[in-house]
Structures are given as structure tokens and as C-alpha cells.
């Protein structure tokens, strides 16, 4: 293929690591990253400009530090009017910028620019997560496939079609405050996050009213709504097949653990799981990353290396909360498109993989 990035003719340095098979020169890296750069790896402020024909848009800093990992040298930054820096590389006197194509009508100056340091750039959590995603995705592109042993499943929207019980329970709670006629589509926003947060964020309830609303919600949900969450077609076979392949299955959910276990028992799939991790009933807020880390603690009783557990774990869910929590906890993620999150939501929140159906979840996990 033709190369048009700045310094391509001078980018003949050699990799100093064999961590990425097949990547010997920056040209090899450019070829591989052309199939890896995506909306999630793009800087959030530039994502609406991103498209496959503009693939280097917003990718400069995380790419430049990945180049440094593979080839050594230093990272420099061209000051921009926005106050940010456009990052590029210098290795043994070779200056090149493999993301320069995002500036087709601008001539950049590659002299006398300040050196950039990952400690400063990665102090921003979202940038560190994008870098880690890019690094892992490049390994997969180079044929280094993970061996997922521990599979963490979200519950609502991933295993169960939970909108019926949740929406009816929210409707019941809102009626207690004189709020009626809300659309079911709006109320589906309660699927995923903690109830307390949703009542505050969507209806601007104060803490006392949000607490009361949660009590009303549970009053209906525990009597009726909990039994209105059928499994998605193919879910039980998916769990059975993964179990037969030797995968250890866990549920990691924002739903209170006691309620989650009742749902799983009612739907007949509780026996497939080694554990169910959810918040206490009294918790006002939930953090998916913290719940995933609790799963690590459960697993660490048998394996003493948390980093190894994280590398062998995969979070499967349908909303951005699942993908973002996985990224924060250092775990790969699979977004399911049959749930309540959109393709764009899952891509923008960093899903490592996307699956259309439960059978495809099984097929993808077992193909690694």
C-alpha cells in the first residue's frame, strides 16, 4: 500500500520488542493500526468527525506512545491553538508521524517542539483507557489471542429481557409522586444504572424523594416485576455451551445481589454461575468497575495473581456502563447488540467485541 504520513520514507527503524508479532517497522505498524483505529480510540472531542476514511483523526497521543513502546525513542508535541499537542515520534534521528494524515490541508512544523511524557498524558483516565484498548487490540490484530477463562455477564438486557418488570415498576413508583403518562422508551433508561441515580438524573428528585422512589419501585418489583424478565432466546444454550467448554461464568450486575439471585433462580439459570456479584440493597450508587474488582477478589481465593485474572476475564453486557467499567478494571469487553444499548453507544464506550446474538457470543468466545 502507499504511505502518505509524515516521514514515512524515513521510518526505517526496527522494533525493539517481539510483543507484537509481525510488527518490524513503523510501516508494518501503520498497516496493522489501519484496521484497529476506531471511534473509541479517537479522542472524545473529535469522535463526531471520525470515519473510516479519516481513521487517524484524534489518535495521535495514544499512537505515539505505542510507537515508543515498540520502537523506543521519544515523543514530541506540536502545540495546537486549542492548547493540546499533536504528538509524533523521533527514533535515532528518524522523525515520523503516523497519524499526520488527519491534517491534509495543513503543514505541521516538526522542529523544536517540547517532549511529551506518558505520565502527563495518561493522568487523564480516559486517555489511559484508550491507550490500553489500542495496545490490546493491536495484539489481537497480530494474532495474539486472549484465553478467556472467566466470563462476567451483566443481567438486565444481556441475559434477561428485563424492560417489562423494570418499566412497570418505575411507572408504579412515579405514580406515587403524581407523575403519569411517561413513555416506555424514556423509562427504559432505568435499565442499567442504579435506581437512585436514575430517579435523580431523569426526574431531578432530591435524595429523600429518590430514596422513597426506590422503596416504591421495589414494592412493585418484588411482588410482580421480578417475574417479568424472560430470558432472551438462546441464552440458556449459550450458558450451557460455555460451561461445557470449561468457562467459569459469573453475573456482575448493578441490581442488588439478592434480587439478581431471585431472577436467576426464577429463570432457571442460577446453576450455571460460579457466583453472583451485585451491590447491597442499601447502596445508592453502583460502580461496575468496583463490582468487577469484587469478582477478582472472589477469584483470587483460588488464584493469587489479580493481573492474570484480569487478562483472562471478559465482561459481557449491553450498555456503556458495562464497557466503561470493564475498561476501568482492565478487562476486555463484549457488547451485545440484542440488548438495550446501541452499536454507537457500545463502540464509543470501548467494547472490545460486538455480538449480534447469544449464539454469536458463544462462537466468538470459543474461537479465541
C-alpha positions in Angstrom: 0.0 0.0 0.0 1.0 3.6 -0.4 2.2 5.6 2.7 1.5 9.3 3.0 2.1 10.0 6.6 4.9 12.5 7.5 8.4 10.9 7.4 7.2 7.6 6.0 10.3 7.4 3.7 12.5 7.9 6.8 10.6 5.4 9.1 13.0 2.5 8.6 13.8 1.9 12.3 13.4 -1.6 13.8 11.2 -2.9 16.6 12.9 -3.4 19.9 10.3 -5.8 21.2 8.7 -9.0 19.8 5.5 -8.4 21.8 3.6 -7.7 18.6 4.4 -10.5 16.1 4.7 -9.2 12.5 5.5 -5.6 13.5 9.0 -4.9 12.4 8.9 -1.3 11.2 6.6 1.7 11.6 5.2 0.8 8.1 4.1 -2.6 9.5 2.5 -0.8 12.5 0.6 1.6 10.3 -0.8 -1.2 8.3 -1.9 -3.0 11.4 -3.4 0.1 13.1 -5.3 0.9 9.9 -7.6 -2.0 10.9 -7.5 -1.1 14.7 -8.1 2.6 15.0 -11.8 3.2 15.7 -14.3 5.6 17.2 -13.4 4.6 20.7 -9.6 5.1 20.3 -10.4 8.6 18.8 -10.2 11.5 21.3 -13.8 12.1 22.6 -13.9 15.7 21.5 -13.2 14.6 17.9 -15.4 11.4 17.7 -18.2 13.1 15.7 -15.6 13.9 13.0 -14.3 10.3 12.9 -15.0 8.0 10.0 -13.1 5.1 8.3 -11.8 7.5 5.6 -10.4 9.8 8.3 -9.0 7.0 10.5 -6.1 8.8 12.1 -8.4 11.5 13.5 -7.9 12.0 17.2 -5.4 9.1 17.5 -2.1 10.9 17.9 -1.0 10.7 21.5 -2.0 7.1 22.3 -0.5 6.0 19.0 2.8 7.9 19.5 3.3 6.3 22.9 2.5 2.9 21.4 5.1 3.6 18.8 7.5 4.4 21.6 6.8 1.1 23.3 7.6 -0.8 20.1 10.5 1.2 18.6 11.9 3.3 21.5 12.9 6.9 21.0 11.0 10.0 22.2 7.6 11.6 21.8 7.3 15.2 20.9 4.3 17.5 20.6 3.3 20.2 18.2 1.4 23.0 20.1 -2.1 23.5 18.8 -4.4 26.5 19.2 -6.7 24.5 21.4 -3.9 24.2 24.0 -3.4 20.5 23.2 -0.4 18.9 21.4 -0.2 16.8 18.3 2.2 14.0 19.1 4.8 12.4 16.8 8.0 10.3 17.2 11.7 10.6 16.9 13.8 7.4 17.0 17.6 7.5 16.5 17.3 10.7 14.4 14.3 9.4 12.3 11.3 11.7 12.7 7.9 10.4 11.6 4.3 10.9 12.4 2.0 8.0 11.5 -1.2 10.0 12.4 -0.4 13.1 10.3 -3.0 12.3 7.7 -5.6 13.9 9.9 -4.2 17.3 8.8 -4.5 17.0 4.9 -4.5 20.8 4.3 -2.0 21.9 7.0 1.8 21.9 7.0 3.0 21.0 10.5 6.3 22.0 12.0 8.4 19.1 13.3 11.2 21.1 14.8 11.9 22.5 18.2 8.8 21.1 19.8 8.5 20.1 23.5 9.0 16.5 24.6 5.8 14.7 25.8 5.6 12.2 28.6 3.1 9.5 29.2 2.8 10.2 32.9 1.3 13.6 32.0 -0.9 12.4 29.1 -2.1 9.3 31.0 -3.0 11.2 34.1 -6.3 11.6 32.1 -8.1 8.4 32.8 -10.0 8.3 29.5 -6.8 8.6 27.6 -5.1 5.8 29.5 -8.0 3.6 28.8 -7.9 4.3 25.1 -4.2 3.5 25.1 -4.7 0.2 26.8 -7.5 -0.6 24.4 -5.3 0.2 21.4 -2.4 -1.9 22.8 -4.7 -4.9 23.4 -6.4 -4.5 20.0 -3.1 -4.4 18.2 -2.1 -7.7 19.9 -5.3 -9.3 18.7 -4.6 -7.9 15.2 -1.2 -9.5 15.3 -2.7 -12.9 16.2 -2.0 -12.8 19.9 -5.4 -14.0 21.0 -6.6 -14.0 24.7 -7.6 -17.1 26.5 -10.7 -16.0 28.4 -11.4 -18.3 31.3 -13.7 -16.1 33.4 -16.8 -14.7 31.7 -18.7 -11.9 33.6 -22.3 -11.4 32.5 -24.4 -8.4 33.0 -28.0 -9.4 33.9 -30.6 -6.9 32.6 -30.5 -6.6 28.8 -27.9 -9.3 28.5 -29.3 -12.4 30.0 -32.9 -11.3 30.6 -35.3 -9.0 28.6 -36.0 -7.0 31.7 -37.8 -4.0 30.4 -41.3 -5.3 31.3 -40.7 -5.6 35.0 -38.5 -2.6 35.3 -40.7 -0.2 33.3 -43.8 -1.3 35.1 -42.1 -0.9 38.5 -40.8 2.6 37.6 -44.3 3.6 36.4 -45.7 2.4 39.7 -43.1 4.5 41.7 -43.7 7.6 39.6 -47.4 7.4 40.1 -46.8 7.8 43.9 -45.4 11.3 43.0 -48.2 12.2 40.7 -46.2 11.6 37.5 -48.1 9.7 34.8 -48.1 9.2 31.1 -44.3 8.7 30.7 -43.3 6.9 27.5 -41.9 3.4 27.9 -38.9 4.3 25.8 -38.0 7.0 28.3 -38.4 4.6 31.2 -36.1 2.1 29.5 -33.3 4.5 30.6 -33.7 2.9 34.0 -32.2 -0.3 32.7 -28.6 -0.4 33.6 -27.7 2.3 36.2 -28.6 2.3 39.9 -32.2 3.2 40.6 -31.3 6.0 43.0 -29.1 7.7 40.4 -31.8 7.3 37.7 -34.5 8.9 39.7 -32.2 11.8 40.5 -30.8 12.2 36.9 -34.0 11.7 35.0 -36.5 13.3 37.3 -34.3 15.6 39.4 -35.5 14.0 42.7 -33.7 15.1 45.8 -32.1 12.4 47.9 -35.1 11.9 50.1 -37.5 11.6 47.2 -35.1 9.3 45.3 -34.9 7.0 48.3 -38.7 6.9 48.6 -39.0 6.2 44.9 -36.6 3.2 45.2 -38.8 1.9 48.0 -41.9 2.2 45.9 -40.1 0.6 42.9 -39.1 -2.4 44.9 -42.6 -2.7 46.4 -43.9 -3.5 43.0 -40.8 -5.2 41.6 -40.5 -7.7 44.3 -44.2 -8.6 44.2 -44.6 -8.7 40.4 -41.9 -7.2 38.3 -39.2 -9.7 39.2 -41.2 -12.3 37.4 -41.5 -10.3 34.2 -37.9 -10.8 32.9 -37.8 -13.6 30.3 -34.6 -14.9 29.0 -33.5 -13.8 25.5 -33.8 -16.6 23.0 -30.6 -18.7 23.0 -29.3 -17.5 26.4 -29.7 -20.8 28.2 -27.9 -22.7 25.4 -25.2 -20.1 25.4 -24.5 -20.6 29.1 -24.7 -24.4 28.7 -22.2 -24.4 25.8 -19.8 -22.1 27.6 -20.0 -24.2 30.7 -19.2 -27.3 28.7 -16.2 -25.6 27.2 -14.8 -25.1 30.7 -15.5 -21.4 31.1 -16.3 -20.1 34.6 -19.4 -17.9 34.5 -20.3 -15.1 36.9 -23.0 -12.5 37.0 -21.8 -8.9 37.6 -24.8 -6.6 37.9 -26.0 -3.3 39.3 -29.1 -5.0 40.5 -29.0 -5.8 44.3 -27.4 -9.2 44.6 -30.4 -10.7 46.5 -32.8 -9.6 43.7 -30.4 -10.8 41.0 -30.3 -14.2 42.5 -34.1 -14.4 42.6 -34.3 -13.5 38.9 -31.7 -16.1 38.0 -33.4 -18.7 40.1 -36.9 -17.9 38.6 -35.5 -18.2 35.0 -33.7 -21.4 35.8 -30.2 -20.4 35.1 -28.7 -19.7 38.5 -26.9 -23.1 38.5 -24.7 -22.1 35.6 -22.9 -19.4 37.6 -20.0 -19.8 40.0 -21.0 -16.5 41.7 -23.3 -13.5 41.6 -21.8 -10.1 42.3 -24.1 -7.2 42.9 -24.5 -4.3 45.4 -26.1 -4.4 48.7 -29.8 -3.3 48.8 -28.9 -0.1 50.7 -26.4 1.1 48.1 -27.5 4.3 46.4 -24.9 4.2 43.7 -23.1 1.4 41.9 -19.8 1.3 40.0 -19.4 -1.5 37.5 -15.6 -1.4 37.8 -15.8 -1.9 41.6 -18.2 -4.8 41.1 -15.8 -6.4 38.6 -12.9 -5.9 41.1 -15.1 -7.7 43.7 -15.3 -10.6 41.3 -11.5 -10.5 41.1 -11.4 -10.8 44.9 -13.7 -13.8 44.8 -11.5 -15.4 42.2 -8.2 -14.5 43.9 -9.0 -17.0 46.7 -8.0 -19.7 44.1 -5.5 -17.6 42.0 -3.2 -15.1 43.7 -2.4 -13.1 40.6 -5.0 -10.4 40.0 -3.4 -9.2 36.8 -3.6 -12.7 35.4 -7.2 -12.9 36.3 -7.9 -9.6 34.6 -6.2 -10.8 31.4 -8.3 -14.0 31.4 -11.6 -12.2 32.1 -14.2 -10.9 29.7 -17.2 -8.6 30.6 -20.3 -9.2 28.5 -23.0 -6.5 28.6 -25.4 -4.4 26.7 -24.8 -0.8 27.9 -21.9 1.7 28.2 -21.8 1.1 31.9 -20.5 -2.4 31.3 -17.9 -1.4 28.7 -16.6 1.5 30.7 -16.5 -0.5 33.9 -14.6 -3.2 32.2 -12.1 -0.7 30.8 -11.5 0.9 34.2 -11.0 -2.5 35.7 -8.5 -3.6 33.0 -10.8 -6.2 31.4 -11.8 -6.8 27.8 -15.5 -6.4 27.0 -18.1 -7.7 24.6 -21.1 -5.6 23.8 -24.3 -7.5 22.9 -26.5 -5.8 20.2 -29.7 -7.6 21.1 -29.9 -5.7 24.4 -30.8 -2.1 25.2 -27.6 -0.3 24.1 -26.9 0.9 20.5 -24.0 0.0 18.4 -22.7 3.6 18.6 -23.0 3.6 22.4 -21.1 0.3 22.7 -18.4 1.4 20.2 -17.9 4.8 21.8 -17.6 3.2 25.3 -14.9 0.8 24.2 -16.4 -2.6 23.5 -13.5 -4.9 22.5 -16.0 -7.1 20.5 -19.6 -6.9 19.4 -22.1 -9.8 19.2 -25.4 -9.8 17.4 -27.0 -12.8 19.2 -26.4 -15.2 22.1 -25.1 -17.9 19.7 -22.6 -15.4 18.4 -21.4 -14.7 21.9 -20.6 -18.4 22.3 -19.0 -18.7 18.9 -16.7 -15.7 19.5 -15.6 -16.6 23.0 -14.9 -20.2 22.0 -12.9 -19.1 18.9 -10.3 -17.3 20.9 
